[in-house]
């Protein structure tokens, strides 16, 4: 195992426009899905709360992931999609920044926290919800170039 050296030194890198898009999914079950669909959650507006939680998580990533650099976040987009067939919610988070390091961790953190927020808001309906498929979908910018998931 390599000896850990801490945060990556990005002082010599160029500032470039960077984006990352990540997603996550939570299977709710019938009752929780109906609560979201009908907008009757006792804790409030689920999509609006999830969007705020994802944005806060994106901006706080360096506080919870030890080797992440604090970044100037220039834009965050959060999309929330209900899937009637499997009673799930898919959340995608797109992050934009101009800087010396990428925003993949910020997008992934936003997607994970969005799903956790859905769980928290709906746990009174049952605790068997399942969070899965938190993954990076694409990223642009930086030395390593662009990436797009193909599955």
N, C-alpha and C positions, 0 to 999 in steps of 0.2 A: 504494500500500500504506500502511495506517495505521501510524503510529509506535507501537511497542510501549511500554507503560507498566508492565509487570510484572503482579503478581497483582491481581485485582479486589479493590477495597476492599469488604468485607462488614460493616464495623463498624456500619453503620446498619440492617442487615437484622434482621428478627425471627427468633428461633429457632423453627423448625417441625420437625415430624416429616417425615422424608424417606426414601424408598425408591428403589431402582433394581434392575432385573433385566436381566442381560445373558447372552448365550450365545456359545458357540463350538463348532466341530465339527472333528474330525480324522478323515480317512479313513485307515485303517490298512493295509489289505490283509489277505489271508487269514491269513498266519502270525501277524502281530502281533495281529489280532483274536482268534485262537484262544488266544494266550497270555493275553490279558486275560480272555476268557471262562472259561478253565480255571483262572485264578489261579496260573499257573506262571511269572510274570516273575522273572528271576534277580535283579532289583534290589528285589523286594519286592511288597507289596500295592499295585497300581496305584490302585484307587479311594481307598483311605485316604491314600496319598501325595498324590494329586491334590487331595483336599479340604484337606489341610494346606497345600499349596503355594498354592492359591487364597486361603485365609484370610490367609496371610503376605503375599501380593501385595496384597490389599485393604488391609491395615494399612500397607503400605509405599508406597502409590501416590504420596504427596507427595514421597517421596525420589527417585522416578524420573521423574515428570512435573513439569517445572519450575514451572509456574504453578498447580499444585494446592495447595490449603490442607491442612494436616494436620487430620484430623478425628477426633473420638471415634466410633469404630465400635461400635455397640451390638449388632449381630447380623449374622452371615454364614451363609447357607445355600448349600450346594453340592450340586447334583444331577448324577448321572452316569448316562447312558442308553446302552446298547449297541444298535446297529441292525444286525441280522443281514444284512439285504438288501444294504446297501452297505458292510458291514464298517467301520463308523465308530462313533465315540463322540461324543455330544453332551454338553456340560457347560453347566449354567446356574448363575449366581451371583446371589444376591439379597442386597443390603446394606441395612441400616437404621441410621439415625442421627437424632439431633435436633440441629440446628445451623442455621447461617446460610448454608450452601451445600450443593449437592446431592452425591449419591454416585454419579453416573453413571460418572465416571472410575474409581472404585474397583471397581464391578461389571465394567466392561469390562476393566480390568487383571486382575482375578481370573479372568475367563473366558479371556483370552489366555494367562496364565501356566499355567492348568490344562491347556490344550492343549499348550503347550510342555513341560510336565512329562511328559505322556503320550509325546510324541515322545522326550524324553530317556530315559525308562525303557524304551522299546521300540526304540530306534534299532539295537540289535544284531540285530534281525530284518530290517532293511532300512531304507534311508534315503529311500524314495519316499513316505512319508506326506505328506499334504497338510492343512494347517491352513487353515480358511476360515470364512466366515460369522460372524466376531466382530461382534456387533451389540447395540445397546441394544434390549431388548424393551419395557420400560415404566419409567416413573418417576412418583413422586408427590411432592407438596409443593413449596414454594418459590413465588417470584414468577411464574415462567413457567407454573405450573400442572402438571396431569397430562399424561402422554404415554403412548400405547400404540401399538406398531407394528402395522400392519394388512397384513402380507404373509405 
